[in-house]
Amino acid sequence: MATGLKQSVTRENSNRMQSIDIVRAMAIVFVVLGHALIYAKCGNFLMGCIYSFHMTLLFSLSGFVTAASWERSAAAEPRLALRKIGRSARRLLVPYVICGIMLIPTANYLLTDRMGASFIDGWRGAFLLNRFLWYLPCCFFLICIFVAVALLSRRALGVRWLIGVCVAFVLVVTAYLMVPSVDYTRSVMNYFAAFFAGAWLWSCRDIVLNPGRRLLVASSIAFVTLAVIHASMPAISIVAKGVIKPLAGISALFLLIALANKMKGIVASSVAYVGRTTLFLYCFDFFATPTAIQYFHPAGILSSFAIAFGVIAVGIFLNFVWEYFIFPELVSQFQK
């Protein structure tokens, strides 16, 4: 009886994590679609709708998974916390540095539509200006803040944790005001709310992973309204960055989890595999999408989307080859 109960719980947890992988897959698809539109310079309204939620959705997922990982590992000891930070650095910062170096020759071209940039210009574009791959170091910094606050409050997702999160946000805003030229502090500030809202949602994960009909209706109305408002206002607006994007990301999270729960069998497994390749697709997108757009010169939204889905298909294939035939042990280490 005990063994059967344990297997049932394990299967339920596995299904839950599969739902998160499926949502990751859908999120990275929206990221690539958004980049295709912005490089092709078309579909401004649709691009504004996608940009209202695609990155806040990824950060909410990252916060949700970070809180889940923290609870599973019971990382109340500094030693375990440092190990978690080390794993996050390996998964996020190592690809960031490697891909950033590879982007140096093309970073200035992607920013200014001209080649022949100096090494310094390329370095500034790839790293210091935080134009590419910025999600990786930003997510790492937010994970470090989560771990520090959880250690100091001795318990994640409690009242003291919430107070610590508020204090951490004040410190992040202060750092940005003191050094506004450093784009990383601005990115951490902009996506702080989305990440920690996702982390807090782990405390009510049963509702998140199995949203009821009323919640889905409310999320649908909120998502459509927020996306349209965001597409109709300046992207640099403080309201757009600080309020609309986090709320739209959370609304999208509920909707996509409900959609993920409807997927069964080989479809669910296939989409979940795409979700596990998110990191590779995110890095590959910065090389492949602008190159494909420049080469094929899409005439509109549909042709831009066709290029985006082509980039995703090639990225999935390359990740599969890399994972199973070239460096399977290395890939497994980065996915831990």
Summary of the structure (lengths in Angstrom):
residues: 336
radius of gyration: 19.9
end to end distance: 31.2
largest distance: 68.8
contacts: 1100
relative contact order: 0.16
helix: 85%
strand: 0%
